[in-house]
Amino acid sequence: MSARVASFLDKGGTGKTTSIAHLGVALSEQGHDVLLIDLAGKQGDLAKSFGVWQGTQAAIENDDAWPNISTVFDDAWETIVEKLGDEAVEELIVQTDEGVDLIPAHPGLDTLDAELANIDDASDRYSRFKQFLDDYIDPLGYDAVLIDLPGMTTNVTYNGLWAAQNVLAPVEMGPFEAEQVGALRDDLAKVEANFNINVDLAMVLPNKVDSRTKLAGEYLDAYREEYPRAIAPKYVPSSQDIRNATEQGQSIFALDNPSGTARKARDAYRTNAEALIERVSGN
């Protein structure tokens, strides 16, 4: 089975998509076959991070983006596979220029939460994405599957957590973010108790850290003390190059002349990617 990690925190803007993209590229650099999956919503931020959103959006507008990631949750998915064969899964996957494959988001994700809510059996409602990964993605032989989840707790989120059972929590240096990580840990414990599955907080990743401030240092120390097993080996520094690269449809690994902070960020992603794969592979 592929090593699986879902990026989640019940808050937007903490760097979940950026973390998934860069850790994926770092793992690819280290020789792993990596698949990224965007369940975060129709905006397609993960595809934009690799410059493939324009083609994906054109297919959506032309009604050519079928099947898509939302259809794998449907009762009719097995019928789609029977009709299309291997092409059903192949149609979902987009190759990028940075060594990782991607299943992009689709507008169908916006209505998916309500559709899942209509399923009475909770086990069926929350296990559909896991079933898809087990039956159709694992046979493809990826070493790692990284999943970008919505920045809120939904039925889609629970599907991602159930499927991955390993959570990456990117977090900024602030009191609200610190509270959210604590709430996440409590929520994972409730999931385990209610559904008898183990969901591990695999990595708390301090993100957008301005090491020049005393406050950042205090929060880093607090995270290390509170999450000694889960804290990432290195924090990701705040870098304008990360935002600039994302807007250009690439990661900071693709930059020809990265700034000093971008080089530190690349080093952090590489170190953290190695640690992450070791942690989740051992579960």
C-alpha positions in Angstrom: 0.0 0.0 0.0 1.2 3.5 -0.8 2.2 5.7 2.1 -0.7 8.1 2.6 -0.8 11.6 4.2 -3.6 14.1 4.3 -2.9 17.8 4.9 -5.5 19.3 7.2 -6.2 22.0 9.7 -9.6 23.4 10.4 -8.5 26.8 9.2 -7.8 28.3 5.8 -4.5 30.0 4.7 -2.1 28.0 6.8 -0.2 26.6 3.8 -1.8 23.1 3.4 -1.7 23.2 -0.4 1.8 24.7 -0.6 3.0 22.1 1.9 1.5 19.2 -0.1 3.0 20.5 -3.3 6.5 21.1 -2.0 6.7 17.9 0.1 5.6 16.0 -3.0 8.3 17.4 -5.2 10.9 16.8 -2.4 9.8 13.2 -2.2 10.0 12.9 -6.0 13.6 14.3 -5.8 14.4 11.6 -3.3 13.3 8.8 -5.8 9.7 8.2 -4.7 6.8 7.9 -7.1 4.3 10.5 -5.8 0.6 11.2 -6.5 -1.0 14.3 -5.2 -4.8 14.5 -4.9 -6.8 17.7 -4.5 -10.0 17.4 -2.5 -9.9 21.0 -1.3 -12.5 22.4 -3.6 -13.2 23.6 -7.1 -10.6 26.4 -7.1 -7.9 24.0 -8.1 -5.1 25.5 -6.1 -3.0 22.4 -6.3 -3.2 22.3 -10.1 -2.4 26.0 -10.2 0.7 25.3 -8.1 2.1 23.2 -11.0 0.8 25.3 -13.9 -1.7 22.7 -15.1 -4.9 24.3 -14.0 -5.6 26.1 -17.4 -5.8 22.8 -19.2 -7.9 21.3 -16.5 -10.3 24.2 -16.4 -10.6 24.1 -20.2 -11.6 20.5 -20.0 -14.2 21.3 -17.3 -15.7 24.1 -19.3 -15.9 21.8 -22.4 -17.5 19.1 -20.3 -14.6 16.8 -21.1 -13.4 16.4 -17.4 -15.2 13.2 -16.9 -14.6 11.0 -15.0 -13.1 13.3 -12.3 -12.2 13.2 -8.7 -15.8 13.7 -7.5 -17.1 10.7 -9.5 -14.9 8.3 -7.5 -17.3 8.8 -4.6 -20.4 7.9 -6.6 -22.3 4.7 -6.5 -21.8 4.5 -10.3 -18.0 4.5 -10.1 -17.7 0.8 -10.6 -20.0 1.0 -13.6 -17.8 3.8 -15.0 -14.7 1.5 -14.6 -16.5 -1.4 -16.2 -17.3 0.9 -19.2 -13.9 2.6 -19.6 -11.6 0.0 -18.1 -8.1 1.2 -17.2 -8.9 4.5 -18.9 -11.2 5.4 -16.0 -8.3 6.0 -13.6 -5.9 7.2 -16.3 -8.3 10.0 -17.2 -8.1 11.3 -13.6 -4.3 11.7 -13.5 -2.4 14.7 -14.8 1.4 14.7 -15.2 3.3 17.7 -14.0 6.8 19.0 -15.1 8.2 18.5 -11.5 8.1 14.8 -11.2 4.8 14.3 -9.4 1.4 13.2 -10.8 -1.8 15.0 -9.8 -5.5 14.3 -9.6 -6.9 17.8 -9.8 -10.0 19.2 -8.1 -13.3 19.5 -9.9 -16.5 21.7 -9.3 -18.3 18.4 -8.4 -16.5 18.5 -5.1 -18.7 21.5 -4.0 -21.9 19.4 -4.0 -20.2 16.2 -2.8 -20.5 17.0 0.9 -24.3 17.2 0.7 -24.4 14.0 -1.4 -22.4 12.1 1.1 -24.6 13.4 3.9 -27.5 11.5 2.3 -25.8 8.2 2.9 -27.3 6.8 6.1 -24.5 4.3 6.9 -21.6 6.2 8.4 -19.1 3.5 7.5 -20.1 3.7 3.9 -20.3 7.6 3.9 -16.7 8.0 5.2 -14.9 5.1 3.6 -15.6 5.7 -0.1 -12.4 7.5 -0.8 -10.4 4.8 1.0 -12.1 2.2 -1.1 -11.0 4.1 -4.2 -7.4 4.3 -3.1 -7.3 0.7 -2.1 -8.8 -0.7 -5.2 -7.7 1.7 -8.0 -4.7 3.8 -6.8 -2.6 1.3 -4.8 -2.3 -1.1 -7.9 -0.6 1.8 -9.8 2.4 1.4 -7.5 2.9 4.9 -6.1 5.2 5.1 -3.1 3.3 8.1 -1.6 -0.1 9.6 -2.0 -0.5 13.1 -0.6 -4.0 14.5 -0.2 -5.0 18.2 0.1 -8.2 18.5 2.2 -10.7 21.4 2.7 -9.9 23.9 5.4 -13.0 22.9 7.3 -14.4 19.7 8.7 -16.8 18.1 6.1 -17.8 14.7 4.9 -15.1 15.0 2.3 -12.6 15.8 5.0 -13.6 12.7 7.0 -13.2 10.6 3.8 -9.7 11.9 3.4 -8.8 11.3 7.0 -10.2 7.8 7.0 -8.3 7.0 3.8 -4.9 8.5 4.8 -4.9 7.8 8.5 -1.9 10.1 8.7 -2.3 13.9 9.0 0.1 16.7 8.2 -0.9 19.9 10.0 0.8 23.0 8.6 0.6 25.7 11.2 1.6 29.4 11.5 2.9 31.2 14.5 -0.2 32.5 16.2 -2.6 31.7 19.1 -5.5 30.7 16.9 -3.4 28.3 14.9 -2.1 26.7 18.1 -5.6 26.2 19.3 -6.6 24.6 16.0 -3.8 22.0 16.3 -5.0 21.2 19.7 -8.5 20.9 18.5 -7.3 18.7 15.6 -5.7 16.3 18.0 -8.9 16.1 19.9 -10.9 15.5 16.8 -8.6 12.7 15.6 -9.1 11.0 19.0 -12.9 11.2 18.5 -12.6 9.7 15.0 -10.6 6.9 16.4 -13.2 6.3 19.2 -16.3 6.6 17.0 -15.1 4.5 14.0 -12.4 2.3 15.5 -9.7 3.5 13.1 -6.3 4.9 14.0 -5.6 8.4 12.6 -2.1 9.7 13.5 -1.0 13.3 13.7 2.1 12.5 11.7 3.6 15.9 11.4 3.0 19.4 12.8 4.8 21.7 10.3 5.6 25.2 11.4 5.1 27.3 8.3 5.7 30.9 7.2 8.1 31.4 10.2 9.8 34.8 10.6 12.7 33.7 12.7 13.6 37.4 13.4 10.7 37.8 15.8 10.8 36.8 19.4 7.2 35.7 19.2 7.9 33.1 16.4 10.7 31.6 18.6 8.3 31.3 21.5 5.6 29.5 19.4 8.3 27.2 18.0 9.4 26.2 21.5 5.7 25.7 22.5 5.0 23.5 19.5 8.1 21.4 20.2 7.1 21.0 23.8 3.5 20.2 23.0 4.1 17.8 20.1 7.5 16.3 20.6 6.7 13.2 18.4 4.9 15.1 15.7 6.9 18.3 15.2 8.7 18.6 11.9 12.5 18.5 12.1 12.7 21.9 10.4 10.4 24.9 10.2 9.6 26.5 6.8 10.7 30.1 6.8 8.6 32.9 5.4 9.7 33.6 1.8 8.2 35.8 -0.9 9.7 33.4 -3.4 7.3 30.7 -2.3 4.3 32.9 -3.2 6.0 34.2 -6.4 6.7 30.6 -7.6 3.2 29.5 -6.8 1.8 32.4 -8.8 4.0 31.3 -11.7 2.8 27.7 -11.6 5.8 26.1 -10.1 7.5 25.2 -6.8 10.5 26.8 -5.4 12.5 23.8 -6.5 12.0 25.0 -10.0 13.4 28.5 -9.4 16.7 29.3 -11.2 17.8 31.9 -8.7 16.1 31.3 -5.4 16.6 33.8 -2.5 18.3 32.9 0.7 15.0 32.2 2.4 13.8 30.1 -0.5 17.0 27.9 -0.3 16.3 27.5 3.4 12.7 26.5 2.6 13.8 24.0 0.0 16.2 22.4 2.6 13.4 22.3 5.1 11.0 20.6 2.7 13.6 18.0 1.8 14.4 17.2 5.4 10.7 17.2 6.4 9.7 15.0 3.4 12.3 12.4 4.4 11.1 12.4 8.0 7.4 12.3 7.0 7.8 9.2 4.7 9.7 7.4 7.5 7.0 8.2 10.0 4.0 7.1 7.9 5.8 4.1 6.4 6.3 2.8 10.0 2.5 3.0 10.8 
